[in-house]
């Protein structure tokens, strides 16, 4: 290295192994992108917080309840539910008259399960084993049921009930038929047009005996247990 005249060279020599290096100047575009990303992240966090507040405060549920309570799309008010055992509304909107015993009059329907003392049961034997009707009637009487007719099944059912038993009632004896049906395993329950609340207990080929009282009580509880309503999804009524 050349040293100017009159100066000592040792005073201006570069010593050491590291030298300063010049880096590239920072780009403004990176800073802009970082600022935009931070703003978007803050916006997403704020939106999620608002939604959580709405969920826990029940604001959306209140709006959904108002939508479900609004009239139908046709503009007509929704029909009120008809209680079990009450008369169904006639096409003109007025309630149909109750059963009056006249021909063609509607028959009252009862699905409420009564006490055994309020149920009259007719016991018929449609199977091939003799004496089952009388023995079954005695057992039902011990359980509190009122016994009506006892004997062989009518020709329409004789030797034609292949299961344990067939329980037959009219609309007024639906609840009584449920109670009678719980006294035997796997009965077939059917309906006819009789106007009274009597129930026919028709013994079939597979019948052996009534269920014991504990099993009958469990069968009745299962038969009268309401089926669970499906849970409504989000936003549905």
Secondary structure, 3 states (H helix, E strand, C coil): CCCCCCCCHHHHCCCCCCCCCCCCCCCHHHHHHHHHHHHHHHHHHHHHHHHHHHHHHCHHHHHHHHHHCCCCCCCCCCCCCCCCCCCCECCCCCECCCCCCCCCCCCCCCCCCCCHHHCEEEEEECCCCCCHHHHHHHHHHHCCCEEEEEEECCCCCCCCCCCCEEEEECHHHHHHHHHHHCCCCCCEEEECCCCCCCEEEEECCCCCCCCCHHHHHHHHHHHHCCCCCCCCCCCCC
